[in-house]
Amino acid sequence: MAIAMEIYEKIRYYREHTDYSQRNVAKILGVSRNTVKKYWEGQTVPWERKPGSGRKNDIITDEVKSFIIKCIEIDKKAPRKQNHTAHKIYERLVAECGFEGCEASVRRTVAELRCNIHDIFVPLSYEPAEAVQVDWGEATIILSGCKQKIQIWCMRECYSGDIFVIAFYRQNEESFLEGIVKGLEHFGGTPQKIIFDNARVAVKEGFGHHAKATDKYLSLSAHYSFRPVFCNPAQGHEKGLVEGLVGLVRRNFFVPVPNISTIGELNTKLLEFCEKYRRHKISGKNMTVGEMAENCKEHWIPLPPYRFDPSNTIQVKADDFSLVRFDHNKYSVPYQYSSRMITVKGSGNKVKMLYNGNIIAEYDRDYHHNCTHYCLEHYIGLIEKRPRSVYNAAPIKETVPNEFYQFLMKLDSPKEIVKALKLYLDTGEGLLKHLPYADSYDALYSCVIGNTTSKAPIDTEVKIILPDLKRYDSLLKGGDSV
């Protein structure tokens, strides 16, 4: 234990300027003879301690250190919130290795090793249009008044830092492929390689260098002439540029939480965000993102004339109710196509129905199960032929607003209901404001038509046809002769 500077000063004074013995000095100062002896010659000073001095509670052996290193390495692949604490490592050492030392020594060793064992990265440099990194992210939005999570597809060109971001409902193969196609169209060409992780939407077996791409991803890469490259497991730094993009978009675009009506509206705003980012200058670069993107144009592989179809396409027969089943849900088609083979194309956010190459119906894709989506226009012709069905027709109940449905049920006859439905299809929900003032179809029709402004020009010129008065003159002359 170090002594006060005042004591040390007096010990040295008595040693150099008096004939007192160490015993006498110890009595005078009230300290032990060992303390006087320690500082007597001036070889030891109280403000410094010899290296290695002090008592050690225990010794960390190589076996104990190896166990601690193993725990730290395991943590690299474990969830961030489920890593070993120093206390947990100590408990495992006691239970599994019979460790008898104190916890403080384990804590000290864990702290030292965690400072020494860390990832070191090599700075990378890319040529224009050499590589594009892609990745998924997740964000929360308010869609049509309901809070829900959506998936954000992110792409980044490695030389310029140019970005493309689009939102999807789910991370599935069709969304993955559609995101790549639209991203390449946004950039204006194809890179030499696209770097992605080992997600199942792209890899059917293996991982990293040994990964094998899915058949459809191979078809897309062959068509656009790029090489698919896969990262090693849990090595996000291998696509660090796009990892940073995911965080950038979440912090800058999705704060505050966007409140939008459709996912199409969200994607329009995301595209505006990408265009605006081209004016940004990345730290350490001499040019803006847009200027560097211009340098890439002559290096892109040209896009092929045929646009790759990323959709999940199947052939389905429409049932007797004019419904087509796709991905656990049913969607209506015009009743004329009942019992016919329909081509269904499911993309990331849309479902399209085609017959002989022509689109006959289109819906927002629903990822729930066992839901049925009706379109009133598909059934109105059939309902007109069978007007008594109006009271229980599911396409009416499921599509028209409740207040309009209540109005329909008050009408006198099914034919009036059919007329009101056709008026609703022609004019839209604007007629709902007239419902409080109408008690019949005729009254509703008068309200709607009376408030409809015709876009055709009104002819204000009145043409007057003058009568021929010569005939009357002849009659008057005849009267005079009578």
Secondary structure, 3 states (H helix, E strand, C coil): CCCCHHHHHHHHHHHHHCCCCHHHHHHHHCCCHHHHHHHHCCCCCCCCCCCCCCCCCCCCCHHHHHHHHHHHHHHCCCCHHHCCCHHHHHHHHHHHHCCCCCHHHHHHHHHHHHHHCCCCCCCCCCCCCCEEEEEEEEEEEEECCEEEEEEEEEEEECCCCCEEEEEECCCCHHHHHHHHHHHHHHHCCECCEEEECCCCCCEEECCHHHCEECHHHHHHHHHHCCEEEECCCCCHHHHHHHHHHHHHHHHHCCCCCCEECCHHHHHHHHHHHHHHHCCCCCCCCCCCHHHHHHHHHHHCECCCCCCCCCCEEEEEECCCCCEEEECCEEEECCHHHCCCEEEEEECCCEEEEEECCEEEEEEECCCCCCCEECCHHHCHHHHHHCHHHHHCCHHHHCCCCHHHHHHHHCCCCHHHHHHHHHHHHHHHHHHHHHHHHCCCHHHHHHHHHHCCCCCCCCCCCCCCCCCCCHHHHHHHHHHHCC
